[in-house]
Amino acid sequence: MADRITLTVPATGEYAKTVRMTAAALVSRMDFTYDEVEDVRMAAEEAFVYAIETLPPDADVTFEFLVDEDQIEIDVPLGSEHNASDDEAERSAAYATFILESVCDRYEFASDENGAHLRLIKRAGDRDAVAE
């Protein structure tokens, strides 16, 4: 059964480190390699940066982490407003997509009855594989 951890911080850049370090701390107790921990840190930070661009300045960003023995799932509500211009929002989404494709096993931008959100999944790799 997965553990559910919720972290809520103000939607300001000074809390990026808090999000990064929380994500890293959660997976460091799992069977993740150093590189996989770094991938999770980068994914969490990118999700945070993307979220603060979509939320009003006085909002909070909530991260829901679902942690089990071999994977972490991160869900981040994005709100319905965009603070950036359409061009900026488009560039930001393209950059976020590029980073998340590189460091996550799966990610999706989705909408449901609770609004838009970003969901990320990172699994621990195969420890029996031979390194090249």
Phi and psi in degrees as GROMACS dihedral restraints (atoms count N, CA, C in turn):
[ dihedral_restraints ]
;  ai    aj    ak    al  type     phi  dphi    fc
    3     4     5     6     1   -80.7    20    10
    4     5     6     7     1   144.8    20    10
    6     7     8     9     1   -86.1    20    10
    7     8     9    10     1   141.4    20    10
    9    10    11    12     1  -111.8    20    10
   10    11    12    13     1   122.4    20    10
   12    13    14    15     1  -123.6    20    10
   13    14    15    16     1   131.8    20    10
   15    16    17    18     1  -117.2    20    10
   16    17    18    19     1   132.1    20    10
   18    19    20    21     1  -125.7    20    10
   19    20    21    22     1   125.6    20    10
   21    22    23    24     1  -122.0    20    10
   22    23    24    25     1   125.9    20    10
   24    25    26    27     1  -134.2    20    10
   25    26    27    28     1   157.4    20    10
   27    28    29    30     1   -60.6    20    10
   28    29    30    31     1   147.8    20    10
   30    31    32    33     1   -81.1    20    10
   31    32    33    34     1    60.0    20    10
   33    34    35    36     1  -130.9    20    10
   34    35    36    37     1   147.4    20    10
   36    37    38    39     1   -55.7    20    10
   37    38    39    40     1   -26.5    20    10
   39    40    41    42     1   -65.5    20    10
   40    41    42    43     1   -11.0    20    10
   42    43    44    45     1   -98.7    20    10
   43    44    45    46     1     4.0    20    10
   45    46    47    48     1   -58.5    20    10
   46    47    48    49     1   -42.3    20    10
   48    49    50    51     1   -63.5    20    10
   49    50    51    52     1   -37.8    20    10
   51    52    53    54     1   -60.9    20    10
   52    53    54    55     1   -43.8    20    10
   54    55    56    57     1   -65.5    20    10
   55    56    57    58     1   -48.3    20    10
   57    58    59    60     1   -55.9    20    10
   58    59    60    61     1   -49.4    20    10
   60    61    62    63     1   -68.7    20    10
   61    62    63    64     1   -35.0    20    10
   63    64    65    66     1   -63.9    20    10
   64    65    66    67     1   -47.7    20    10
   66    67    68    69     1   -59.6    20    10
   67    68    69    70     1   -45.2    20    10
   69    70    71    72     1   -63.9    20    10
   70    71    72    73     1   -41.6    20    10
   72    73    74    75     1   -62.6    20    10
   73    74    75    76     1   -39.5    20    10
   75    76    77    78     1   -65.0    20    10
   76    77    78    79     1   -44.1    20    10
   78    79    80    81     1   -84.0    20    10
   79    80    81    82     1   -16.8    20    10
   81    82    83    84     1   -67.6    20    10
   82    83    84    85     1   -21.2    20    10
   84    85    86    87     1   -86.9    20    10
   85    86    87    88     1    -2.0    20    10
   87    88    89    90     1  -100.2    20    10
   88    89    90    91     1  -174.5    20    10
   90    91    92    93     1   -91.9    20    10
   91    92    93    94     1    47.2    20    10
   93    94    95    96     1   -95.2    20    10
   94    95    96    97     1   144.3    20    10
   96    97    98    99     1   -74.9    20    10
   97    98    99   100     1   170.6    20    10
   99   100   101   102     1   -58.1    20    10
  100   101   102   103     1   -45.2    20    10
  102   103   104   105     1   -63.2    20    10
  103   104   105   106     1   -38.1    20    10
  105   106   107   108     1   -67.7    20    10
  106   107   108   109     1   -37.1    20    10
  108   109   110   111     1   -62.4    20    10
  109   110   111   112     1   -43.2    20    10
  111   112   113   114     1   -63.7    20    10
  112   113   114   115     1   -38.0    20    10
  114   115   116   117     1   -60.8    20    10
  115   116   117   118     1   -43.2    20    10
  117   118   119   120     1   -65.2    20    10
  118   119   120   121     1   -42.4    20    10
  120   121   122   123     1   -58.2    20    10
  121   122   123   124     1   -46.5    20    10
  123   124   125   126     1   -65.7    20    10
  124   125   126   127     1   -42.1    20    10
  126   127   128   129     1   -63.3    20    10
  127   128   129   130     1   -43.5    20    10
  129   130   131   132     1   -63.5    20    10
  130   131   132   133     1   -42.3    20    10
  132   133   134   135     1   -65.7    20    10
  133   134   135   136     1   -42.6    20    10
  135   136   137   138     1   -63.6    20    10
  136   137   138   139     1   -40.4    20    10
  138   139   140   141     1   -63.2    20    10
  139   140   141   142     1   -39.7    20    10
  141   142   143   144     1   -64.4    20    10
  142   143   144   145     1   -48.5    20    10
  144   145   146   147     1   -60.5    20    10
  145   146   147   148     1   -43.9    20    10
  147   148   149   150     1   -62.9    20    10
  148   149   150   151     1   -43.3    20    10
  150   151   152   153     1   -63.1    20    10
  151   152   153   154     1   -42.2    20    10
  153   154   155   156     1   -68.6    20    10
  154   155   156   157     1   -20.3    20    10
  156   157   158   159     1   -78.0    20    10
  157   158   159   160     1   -18.8    20    10
  159   160   161   162     1  -101.2    20    10
  160   161   162   163     1   -15.4    20    10
  162   163   164   165     1  -100.4    20    10
  163   164   165   166     1   153.3    20    10
  165   166   167   168     1   -62.1    20    10
  166   167   168   169     1   152.2    20    10
  168   169   170   171     1   -58.5    20    10
  169   170   171   172     1   -28.7    20    10
  171   172   173   174     1   -92.9    20    10
  172   173   174   175     1    10.7    20    10
  174   175   176   177     1   -85.1    20    10
  175   176   177   178     1   172.5    20    10
  177   178   179   180     1  -111.7    20    10
  178   179   180   181     1   153.8    20    10
  180   181   182   183     1  -109.5    20    10
  181   182   183   184     1   129.4    20    10
  183   184   185   186     1  -113.2    20    10
  184   185   186   187     1   126.7    20    10
  186   187   188   189     1  -107.1    20    10
  187   188   189   190     1   128.4    20    10
  189   190   191   192     1  -110.7    20    10
  190   191   192   193     1   117.3    20    10
  192   193   194   195     1  -102.8    20    10
  193   194   195   196     1   127.3    20    10
  195   196   197   198     1  -110.6    20    10
  196   197   198   199     1   116.1    20    10
  198   199   200   201     1  -119.0    20    10
  199   200   201   202     1   124.5    20    10
  201   202   203   204     1  -124.9    20    10
  202   203   204   205     1  -167.6    20    10
  204   205   206   207     1   -67.0    20    10
  205   206   207   208     1   -24.3    20    10
  207   208   209   210     1  -132.8    20    10
  208   209   210   211     1    10.3    20    10
  210   211   212   213     1  -157.3    20    10
  211   212   213   214     1   159.2    20    10
  213   214   215   216     1  -125.9    20    10
  214   215   216   217     1   137.7    20    10
  216   217   218   219     1  -118.1    20    10
  217   218   219   220     1   133.3    20    10
  219   220   221   222     1  -121.3    20    10
  220   221   222   223     1   127.1    20    10
  222   223   224   225     1  -120.8    20    10
  223   224   225   226     1   129.7    20    10
  225   226   227   228     1  -130.6    20    10
  226   227   228   229     1   114.5    20    10
  228   229   230   231     1   -65.4    20    10
  229   230   231   232     1   140.3    20    10
  231   232   233   234     1  -108.9    20    10
  232   233   234   235     1    -9.9    20    10
  234   235   236   237     1    76.6    20    10
  235   236   237   238     1  -175.8    20    10
  237   238   239   240     1  -117.2    20    10
  238   239   240   241     1    -5.8    20    10
  240   241   242   243     1  -100.3    20    10
  241   242   243   244     1   156.5    20    10
  243   244   245   246     1  -124.9    20    10
  244   245   246   247     1   124.4    20    10
  246   247   248   249     1   -79.3    20    10
  247   248   249   250     1   -28.3    20    10
  249   250   251   252     1   -86.2    20    10
  250   251   252   253     1   162.5    20    10
  252   253   254   255     1   -66.0    20    10
  253   254   255   256     1   166.2    20    10
  255   256   257   258     1   -59.3    20    10
  256   257   258   259     1   -41.1    20    10
  258   259   260   261     1   -64.4    20    10
  259   260   261   262     1   -43.9    20    10
  261   262   263   264     1   -64.0    20    10
  262   263   264   265     1   -43.3    20    10
  264   265   266   267     1   -62.2    20    10
  265   266   267   268     1   -40.1    20    10
  267   268   269   270     1   -65.9    20    10
  268   269   270   271     1   -43.6    20    10
  270   271   272   273     1   -64.5    20    10
  271   272   273   274     1   -41.5    20    10
  273   274   275   276     1   -63.7    20    10
  274   275   276   277     1   -42.2    20    10
  276   277   278   279     1   -64.9    20    10
  277   278   279   280     1   -40.3    20    10
  279   280   281   282     1   -64.9    20    10
  280   281   282   283     1   -42.7    20    10
  282   283   284   285     1   -65.4    20    10
  283   284   285   286     1   -44.9    20    10
  285   286   287   288     1   -59.0    20    10
  286   287   288   289     1   -43.7    20    10
  288   289   290   291     1   -61.1    20    10
  289   290   291   292     1   -43.9    20    10
  291   292   293   294     1   -59.1    20    10
  292   293   294   295     1   -48.9    20    10
  294   295   296   297     1   -64.7    20    10
  295   296   297   298     1   -48.5    20    10
  297   298   299   300     1   -64.5    20    10
  298   299   300   301     1   -35.2    20    10
  300   301   302   303     1   -61.4    20    10
  301   302   303   304     1   -32.7    20    10
  303   304   305   306     1   -77.9    20    10
  304   305   306   307     1   -31.6    20    10
  306   307   308   309     1  -115.5    20    10
  307   308   309   310     1    -9.6    20    10
  309   310   311   312     1  -109.9    20    10
  310   311   312   313     1   151.6    20    10
  312   313   314   315     1   -76.5    20    10
  313   314   315   316     1   -31.2    20    10
  315   316   317   318     1  -155.7    20    10
  316   317   318   319     1   144.5    20    10
  318   319   320   321     1  -149.8    20    10
  319   320   321   322     1   155.9    20    10
  321   322   323   324     1  -155.6    20    10
  322   323   324   325     1   143.1    20    10
  324   325   326   327     1   -95.7    20    10
  325   326   327   328     1   123.4    20    10
  327   328   329   330     1  -139.7    20    10
  328   329   330   331     1   164.2    20    10
  330   331   332   333     1  -130.3    20    10
  331   332   333   334     1   142.6    20    10
  333   334   335   336     1  -146.5    20    10
  334   335   336   337     1  -165.1    20    10
  336   337   338   339     1   -61.6    20    10
  337   338   339   340     1   -17.9    20    10
  339   340   341   342     1   -94.7    20    10
  340   341   342   343     1     1.2    20    10
  342   343   344   345     1   104.8    20    10
  343   344   345   346     1  -168.0    20    10
  345   346   347   348     1   -77.4    20    10
  346   347   348   349     1   146.9    20    10
  348   349   350   351     1  -156.0    20    10
  349   350   351   352     1   165.1    20    10
  351   352   353   354     1  -116.8    20    10
  352   353   354   355     1   128.8    20    10
  354   355   356   357     1  -120.6    20    10
  355   356   357   358     1   128.8    20    10
  357   358   359   360     1  -121.9    20    10
  358   359   360   361     1   143.0    20    10
  360   361   362   363     1  -132.8    20    10
  361   362   363   364     1   133.4    20    10
  363   364   365   366     1  -132.7    20    10
  364   365   366   367     1   127.1    20    10
  366   367   368   369     1  -107.9    20    10
  367   368   369   370     1   149.9    20    10
  369   370   371   372     1   -67.5    20    10
  370   371   372   373     1   138.4    20    10
  372   373   374   375     1   -73.5    20    10
  373   374   375   376     1   176.9    20    10
  375   376   377   378     1   -78.7    20    10
  376   377   378   379     1   111.3    20    10
  378   379   380   381     1   -72.4    20    10
  379   380   381   382     1   -14.7    20    10
  381   382   383   384     1   -88.4    20    10
  382   383   384   385     1    -9.0    20    10
  384   385   386   387     1   -69.7    20    10
  385   386   387   388     1   146.5    20    10
  387   388   389   390     1   -87.0    20    10
  388   389   390   391     1   129.3    20    10
  390   391   392   393     1   -72.7    20    10
  391   392   393   394     1   141.3    20    10
